Amino acid sequence: MRSRLACLVVALLSSALAGCSATADLNNDPRGKPPASSDAGGAGGSPGPGSSASGGLDIGAGGDSSSSAIGTGCSADMRDVVDAEGNAVEVCPPELGCYQGQCIPACEAAVKAGGSIGCDYLAPSPPFFENQLARSRYSGACHAVFLANTWARHARIRVERAGEALDPTRFAYLPSGIGPGTTYTPLPAEGIPPGEVAVLFLSHLPGVSTSYGTLECPRRPAVLDDVAVHRSGVGKAFQVTSDTPVSAYDIMPYGGAISFLPSASLLLPRSTWGTNYYALAPHEEGSGALWMMLVAAEDGTTVELVPRASLPGGDGVPAAPANVATQVTLGAGEIVQWVGADPSGAVLQSSKPIGVWTGNTYLQVATDTSPGGGGQDAAHQQIAPIRALGSEYVGAGVMTRLRNEAAESVVYRLLGVADGTTLAWDPAPPVDAPMTLDAGEVLEFETTSLFSVRSQDDEHPFMLTHYMPGAPSSTRPGCVDEIPLPGQSCALGDEEWVIQLPPRQFLKRYVFFTDPTYGTTSLVLTRVKGPNGFADVNLSCLGEVTGWQPVGSGGRFEVAHVDLSRGFVGATAACETSQHEASSAGAFGVTVWGTDFFASYGYPAGGNVESINDVVAPPIPQ
């Protein structure tokens, strides 16, 4: 992975239970859509768990938030109907879930809730290091998907690709423990047990490796081949379905420090996909290639796009000239990919919902605290449709890797969606931070400070993402015991790029997965002040989270950075596991980070993907 090392070398995942977001304050807005200025952000002034909630998740502006019976709602895990005081009045059977105060089929409840748990996902293999070449020694690294079952019954899963059914009992495993002692138990025929997580090893090409170790999966995958699309072209995604709601993430490559170039993403269920997107990719710094990938869920999906930069064509894919409308048609499960130009600012409109992924095959991120950047890493993220983007975000930083434990300098990347977007910052804007954004405009800035930033209203949403910088020259301990390069000291983590969720899409409960092969696992938590102040946040393995830091002077947000394990030693013995749960009476967000020797992954643990704005951006050349 490393340009700074002698030879060039070429997770995760926390799964979000979209259990329940902070529900909308029905007294403020009869639609259940919190006002943009609400102190509780996306949970905007939402009542606590004892209030009359509409469903498992905040349905925002996307639907009718009224309950079927006055004074009833749903518990945070969507399993119980509760009264106005939060007391369970009906326990939904295991095959059902709660939505708007009623028990309905579980997958239907998840779809209606609009969050990041679901029953139908597509997982395309993202472009990896040297993808711009037809084939290299790094092609076909292990691609894995993580599923977390938070329901009260087994989750039976199905996997298929290109019309071929794949038996998950042959390539799905239940991990136990962390570090070298991690064990993998084959998935039982009845599916993922309640409260368990599964790793699905989807593909690798036999023999794929770096100079320092294998990039193969630790167990035989579903497909023994490199299934990624190379250069611009077309391909097929894996489809993963379940009869019970689960949360999902993917990572490539799987394997911790020896994978060297990992990147992970929260996967969004098909039910949350949209038809209108602005693309945003990480910056071009580094020696990799930028890319964008579109995936269709249904046959006959037509996509029209207008990019800002010309996207080169390839096998089965037309070139997409800058500021010109280009149209492509996809079948169910089909991938269309452009590699070699920045897709940021491209507008996409589709006839049916699509999934959109972007990334960089070899990203470099240098900052004031990592002045040379690191060894470079791959990066990929699935991005949300315009309707789910917020008008307010919190910059919560990363768990510092610096030996002196000072705050790291972090680069943030913003994308405007509407012309004339004005930004208000708390505290004062960092150096180089923008005060305005126009539609499709992309800007970056760097800061060591926590901050919040908001636009003038919901009709001026924007996107905020951030990077983990390359490994600093002197880091805290936390790497594997046997560093892949003997004689080298621990260089903890490396480049990664992660989307941020707006507070209005935060939840009250998360059940998530962390990759057991990384020496250090940490969380970045952001909580929203509610009508009764800040609610405690509890982690299943640690108890109440402490060490909260205020964000600016507004008193509306607080951030905490928490270690779950360091150097494969848990903060408690209970933390030495892949599955974790975080819960609160108020809305909060979670970003999961796994770091090791020149390797890192990150992703949001989950969240809502509901409609919180009415903006439509047509693909019209300017």
TANORJO-V488849 format. One record per residue. RES is the residue in three letters. PHI is phi in radians with two decimals (999 if undefined). OMEGA is omega in whole degrees, -180 to 180 (999 if undefined). Layout:
# TANORJO-V488849
res:phi:omega
RES:PHI:OMEGA
RES:PHI:OMEGA
This chain:
# TANORJO-V488849
res:phi:omega
MET:999:-158
ARG:-2.16:176
SER:-1.24:-179
ARG:-1.49:-177
LEU:-1.64:-174
ALA:-1.04:179
CYS:-2.19:179
LEU:-1.35:178
VAL:-2.04:175
VAL:-1.10:999
ALA:999:-174
LEU:3.09:-129
LEU:-1.36:174
SER:-1.87:-177
SER:-1.79:-173
ALA:-1.61:167
LEU:-1.42:172
ALA:-1.40:-176
GLY:-1.11:-179
CYS:-2.76:175
SER:-1.47:171
ALA:-1.15:-174
THR:-1.49:-172
ALA:-1.20:176
ASP:-1.44:-175
LEU:-1.20:177
ASN:-1.26:-179
ASN:-1.46:-174
ASP:-2.66:-176
PRO:-1.10:177
ARG:-1.41:-175
GLY:1.46:-179
LYS:-1.73:-177
PRO:-1.14:178
PRO:-1.15:-176
ALA:-1.08:-176
SER:-1.58:-177
SER:-1.08:179
ASP:-1.09:-177
ALA:-1.63:177
GLY:0.98:-175
GLY:-1.21:172
ALA:-1.55:-171
GLY:-0.16:178
GLY:1.12:-175
SER:-1.21:178
PRO:-1.22:178
GLY:-1.36:-174
PRO:-1.15:178
GLY:-1.54:-177
SER:-1.60:180
SER:-1.44:-179
ALA:-1.53:-177
SER:-1.44:-176
GLY:-2.91:-180
GLY:-1.18:-177
LEU:-2.27:175
ASP:-1.27:-176
ILE:-1.44:172
GLY:0.95:-178
ALA:-1.41:-172
GLY:-1.43:-179
GLY:-2.94:-180
ASP:-1.41:-175
SER:-1.58:-179
SER:-1.20:178
SER:-1.43:178
SER:-1.23:176
ALA:-2.33:-176
ILE:-1.03:177
GLY:1.53:177
THR:-1.99:179
GLY:-2.75:-175
CYS:-2.29:175
SER:-1.28:-176
ALA:-1.09:-180
ASP:-1.63:177
MET:1.14:-178
ARG:-1.84:-176
ASP:-2.18:165
VAL:-1.51:-176
VAL:-2.13:177
ASP:-1.56:-176
ALA:-1.13:178
GLU:-1.69:180
GLY:1.51:180
ASN:-1.49:-180
ALA:-1.21:176
VAL:-1.92:176
GLU:-2.74:175
VAL:-1.69:180
CYS:-1.21:174
PRO:-1.01:-175
PRO:-0.99:-178
GLU:-1.48:-178
LEU:-2.02:175
GLY:-2.43:-177
CYS:-1.59:172
TYR:-2.57:-180
GLN:0.90:174
GLY:1.32:179
GLN:-2.33:174
CYS:-1.57:180
ILE:-2.29:179
PRO:-0.86:-170
ALA:-1.01:-179
CYS:-1.16:177
GLU:-1.14:178
ALA:-1.09:179
ALA:-1.12:179
VAL:-1.09:-178
LYS:-1.15:-178
ALA:-1.17:175
GLY:1.34:-180
GLY:-1.85:-174
SER:-1.54:167
ILE:-1.63:-178
GLY:-2.96:-177
CYS:-2.19:-176
ASP:-2.61:-178
TYR:-2.25:168
LEU:-2.09:-176
ALA:-2.26:174
PRO:-1.38:177
SER:-1.30:-175
PRO:-1.28:174
PRO:-1.01:-176
PHE:-2.04:-179
PHE:-0.87:-180
GLU:1.10:177
ASN:-1.08:-179
GLN:-1.20:174
LEU:-1.60:180
ALA:-1.06:179
ARG:-2.92:176
SER:-2.49:-178
ARG:-1.12:-178
TYR:-1.61:-177
SER:-1.20:177
GLY:1.54:177
ALA:-1.12:-176
CYS:-1.06:175
HIS:-1.90:-177
ALA:-2.28:174
VAL:-2.09:178
PHE:-1.93:177
LEU:-2.13:177
ALA:-2.05:179
ASN:-1.75:-179
THR:-1.85:-177
TRP:-1.53:-176
ALA:-1.66:177
ARG:-2.50:177
HIS:-1.08:176
ALA:-1.80:177
ARG:-1.47:-176
ILE:-2.02:175
ARG:-2.25:178
VAL:-2.31:174
GLU:-2.56:178
ARG:-2.65:179
ALA:0.94:178
GLY:1.41:-179
GLU:-1.78:176
ALA:-1.32:-179
LEU:-2.08:-175
ASP:-1.34:-176
PRO:-1.14:179
THR:-1.18:180
ARG:-1.64:-177
PHE:-2.48:178
ALA:-1.92:-174
TYR:-2.44:174
LEU:-1.74:-179
PRO:-1.39:177
SER:-2.44:-180
GLY:1.46:177
ILE:-2.36:176
GLY:1.34:-178
PRO:-1.03:-179
GLY:-1.50:180
THR:-1.05:177
THR:-1.96:-178
TYR:-2.21:178
THR:-1.69:-179
PRO:-0.97:179
LEU:-1.06:178
PRO:-1.20:-176
ALA:-1.05:-178
GLU:-1.38:175
GLY:1.92:-178
ILE:-1.34:-179
PRO:-1.12:176
PRO:-0.98:178
GLY:1.32:-179
GLU:-1.90:176
VAL:-2.14:179
ALA:-2.26:172
VAL:-1.86:177
LEU:-1.81:177
PHE:-1.45:-171
LEU:-1.45:-175
SER:-2.81:161
HIS:-2.79:175
LEU:-1.68:-179
PRO:-0.91:179
GLY:1.63:-179
VAL:-1.11:-175
SER:-2.85:167
THR:-1.85:177
SER:-1.23:-172
TYR:-2.06:179
GLY:2.85:-176
THR:-1.32:170
LEU:-1.92:177
GLU:-1.31:172
CYS:-1.18:179
PRO:-1.25:175
ARG:-2.35:-179
ARG:-1.05:-178
PRO:-1.52:179
ALA:-1.13:-177
VAL:-2.23:178
LEU:-1.61:-178
ASP:-2.94:170
ASP:-1.54:-175
VAL:-1.72:178
ALA:-1.23:172
VAL:-1.34:177
HIS:-1.80:-176
ARG:1.03:175
SER:-1.32:-177
GLY:3.09:-179
VAL:-2.17:179
GLY:-2.86:-178
LYS:-2.24:178
ALA:-1.65:169
PHE:-1.36:172
GLN:-1.95:-179
VAL:-2.09:179
THR:-2.14:-178
SER:-2.47:176
ASP:-1.54:-178
THR:-2.44:-178
PRO:-1.02:177
VAL:-2.38:169
SER:-1.93:-169
ALA:-2.44:176
TYR:-2.51:171
ASP:-2.28:178
ILE:-2.54:173
MET:-2.62:-12
PRO:-1.40:171
TYR:-1.46:173
GLY:2.43:175
GLY:1.31:-171
ALA:-1.01:-176
ILE:-1.26:177
SER:-1.33:172
PHE:1.09:-172
LEU:-2.13:-171
PRO:-1.34:169
SER:-2.64:-177
ALA:-2.36:179
SER:-2.57:163
LEU:-1.17:176
LEU:-1.69:-179
LEU:-1.74:179
PRO:-1.12:-179
ARG:-0.91:-176
SER:-1.12:-180
THR:-1.76:-179
TRP:-1.13:-179
GLY:-2.17:179
THR:-2.02:-177
ASN:-2.46:-176
TYR:-2.35:157
TYR:-1.86:178
ALA:-1.40:172
LEU:-2.48:177
ALA:-2.01:172
PRO:-1.16:-177
HIS:-1.26:-175
GLU:-1.48:-177
GLU:-1.06:-174
GLY:1.91:-176
SER:-1.80:179
GLY:-1.57:180
ALA:-2.03:174
LEU:-1.38:-177
TRP:-2.69:173
MET:-2.44:-178
MET:-2.26:175
LEU:-1.97:179
VAL:-2.28:178
ALA:-1.74:175
ALA:-1.70:-176
GLU:-2.30:174
ASP:-1.10:176
GLY:1.20:178
THR:-1.54:179
THR:-1.77:-180
VAL:-2.12:174
GLU:-1.98:-179
LEU:-2.36:174
VAL:-2.21:-179
PRO:-1.46:175
ARG:-1.49:176
ALA:-2.04:-180
SER:-1.18:180
LEU:-1.76:-176
PRO:-1.20:178
GLY:-1.41:-180
GLY:-2.91:-177
ASP:-1.13:179
GLY:1.44:-178
VAL:-2.19:178
PRO:-1.30:169
ALA:-1.11:178
ALA:-2.07:-177
PRO:-1.12:178
ALA:-1.08:175
ASN:1.01:176
VAL:-2.30:178
ALA:-1.31:177
THR:-2.11:-178
GLN:-2.10:174
VAL:-2.32:178
THR:-2.15:-176
LEU:-2.12:170
GLY:-1.68:-180
ALA:-1.04:179
GLY:1.33:-176
GLU:-1.53:178
ILE:-1.85:166
VAL:-2.11:-172
GLN:-2.29:171
TRP:-2.03:-180
VAL:-2.24:172
GLY:2.00:177
ALA:-2.69:-176
ASP:-1.39:178
PRO:-1.45:-175
SER:-1.00:-180
GLY:1.55:177
ALA:-1.18:176
VAL:-1.75:-180
LEU:-2.21:175
GLN:-2.32:-177
SER:-2.16:179
SER:-1.34:177
LYS:-2.41:-176
PRO:-1.00:178
ILE:-2.28:169
GLY:-1.81:-177
VAL:-2.22:175
TRP:-2.13:174
THR:-2.43:178
GLY:3.08:179
ASN:-2.42:-175
THR:-1.30:-178
TYR:-2.80:-170
LEU:-1.53:172
GLN:-2.13:179
VAL:-2.36:177
ALA:-1.86:179
THR:-2.43:178
ASP:-1.10:180
THR:-1.71:172
SER:-2.33:-168
PRO:-1.09:180
GLY:-1.70:-170
GLY:1.22:180
GLY:-1.90:179
GLY:-1.57:-175
GLN:1.38:-178
ASP:-2.56:170
ALA:-1.30:178
ALA:-2.64:173
HIS:-2.68:177
GLN:-2.58:166
GLN:-1.52:-175
ILE:-1.88:-176
ALA:-1.53:175
PRO:-1.20:-177
ILE:-0.97:-174
ARG:-1.06:-178
ALA:-1.75:-179
LEU:-1.40:-175
GLY:-1.73:175
SER:-1.87:177
GLU:-2.67:-180
TYR:-2.47:175
VAL:-2.11:172
GLY:-1.56:-170
ALA:-1.81:178
GLY:1.22:178
VAL:-2.25:172
MET:-1.05:-174
THR:-1.07:175
ARG:-1.84:-176
LEU:-1.21:-177
ARG:-1.06:180
ASN:-1.46:177
GLU:1.10:171
ALA:-1.24:-180
ALA:-1.13:176
GLU:-1.36:173
SER:-1.47:-174
VAL:-2.10:176
VAL:-1.66:176
TYR:-1.96:-178
ARG:-2.23:-177
LEU:-2.03:174
LEU:-2.29:175
GLY:-1.46:-180
VAL:-2.03:-179
ALA:-2.25:176
ASP:-1.05:176
GLY:1.26:177
THR:-1.32:177
THR:-1.88:-173
LEU:-1.98:175
ALA:-2.01:-173
TRP:-2.02:173
ASP:-2.41:-1
PRO:-1.26:-179
ALA:-0.95:-175
PRO:-1.05:175
PRO:-1.08:176
VAL:-1.01:179
ASP:1.29:176
ALA:-1.26:-177
PRO:-1.33:173
MET:-1.76:178
THR:-2.44:174
LEU:-2.47:171
ASP:-1.92:-178
ALA:-1.04:179
GLY:1.42:-179
GLU:-1.38:-178
VAL:-2.13:-179
LEU:-2.42:178
GLU:-2.23:173
PHE:-2.63:-175
GLU:-2.29:179
THR:-2.76:171
THR:-1.70:-172
SER:-1.64:167
LEU:-1.31:-179
PHE:-2.77:165
SER:-2.17:-180
VAL:-2.46:-178
ARG:-2.47:176
SER:-1.69:-174
GLN:-1.27:-179
ASP:-2.96:-177
ASP:-1.14:-178
GLU:-1.45:174
HIS:-2.22:178
PRO:-1.26:176
PHE:-2.67:-180
MET:-2.07:176
LEU:-2.18:175
THR:-2.30:177
HIS:-2.59:-177
TYR:-1.97:156
MET:-1.56:180
PRO:-1.18:174
GLY:-1.04:-175
ALA:-1.00:175
PRO:-1.12:-178
SER:-1.23:179
SER:-2.40:-174
THR:-2.09:172
ARG:-1.12:174
PRO:-1.20:178
GLY:2.55:-180
CYS:-1.40:174
VAL:-1.05:-179
ASP:-1.09:-180
GLU:-1.85:-178
ILE:-1.13:-177
PRO:-1.00:177
LEU:-1.97:-178
PRO:-0.95:-180
GLY:1.63:178
GLN:-1.52:174
SER:-1.49:-177
CYS:-1.10:171
ALA:-2.04:-165
LEU:-1.45:176
GLY:1.36:178
ASP:-2.80:-171
GLU:-1.02:172
GLU:-2.74:-178
TRP:-2.31:-172
VAL:-2.39:175
ILE:-1.28:173
GLN:-1.93:174
LEU:-1.65:176
PRO:-1.25:-180
PRO:-0.97:179
ARG:-1.20:177
GLN:-1.88:178
PHE:-1.22:178
LEU:-2.01:174
LYS:-1.86:-178
ARG:-2.65:177
TYR:-2.33:166
VAL:-2.06:-168
PHE:-2.44:-177
PHE:-1.87:171
THR:-2.16:-175
ASP:-1.21:-175
PRO:-1.29:-175
THR:-1.61:-180
TYR:-1.79:-176
GLY:-1.05:-177
THR:-2.21:175
THR:-2.19:-179
SER:-2.40:180
LEU:-2.16:169
VAL:-2.01:-176
LEU:-1.98:177
THR:-2.24:179
ARG:-1.97:-175
VAL:-1.87:178
LYS:-1.23:179
GLY:-1.80:-178
PRO:-1.10:179
ASN:-1.91:-179
GLY:1.63:180
PHE:-1.46:178
ALA:-1.50:176
ASP:-1.07:172
VAL:-2.02:-178
ASN:-2.07:174
LEU:-1.82:-174
SER:-1.04:-177
CYS:-1.71:-175
LEU:-2.16:-173
GLY:1.55:-175
GLU:-1.19:178
VAL:-1.33:176
THR:-2.12:177
GLY:1.38:-179
TRP:-1.22:178
GLN:-2.04:178
PRO:-1.22:175
VAL:-1.78:-179
GLY:1.12:-178
SER:-1.97:-176
GLY:-1.30:178
GLY:1.24:-174
ARG:-1.82:-178
PHE:-2.39:171
GLU:-2.37:-176
VAL:-2.23:173
ALA:-2.34:175
HIS:-1.92:-171
VAL:-2.31:171
ASP:-1.49:168
LEU:-1.65:176
SER:-2.70:178
ARG:-2.53:-176
GLY:1.06:-179
PHE:1.12:174
VAL:-1.97:-177
GLY:-1.23:173
ALA:-1.03:165
THR:-2.41:179
ALA:-1.05:-179
ALA:-1.19:-180
CYS:-1.44:-180
GLU:-1.48:-177
THR:-2.66:179
SER:-1.54:-175
GLN:-1.84:-178
HIS:-2.42:177
GLU:-2.36:175
ALA:-2.26:-177
SER:-2.59:-179
SER:-2.83:172
ALA:-1.40:-180
GLY:-2.15:-178
ALA:-1.29:176
PHE:-2.70:179
GLY:-2.06:-179
VAL:-2.36:168
THR:-2.02:-178
VAL:-1.71:176
TRP:-2.26:169
GLY:-2.07:-178
THR:-2.32:178
ASP:-2.79:-175
PHE:-1.08:-179
PHE:0.85:-179
ALA:-2.63:178
SER:-2.78:171
TYR:-2.44:177
GLY:-2.74:176
TYR:-2.99:173
PRO:-1.18:179
ALA:-1.18:179
GLY:2.66:180
GLY:2.81:173
ASN:-1.33:173
VAL:-2.31:-175
GLU:-1.48:178
SER:-1.27:178
ILE:-2.21:171
ASN:-2.65:-178
ASP:-1.96:-175
VAL:-1.31:173
VAL:-2.18:180
ALA:-1.99:-180
PRO:-1.29:179
PRO:-1.40:-178
ILE:-1.97:177
PRO:-1.01:-179
GLN:-1.77:999
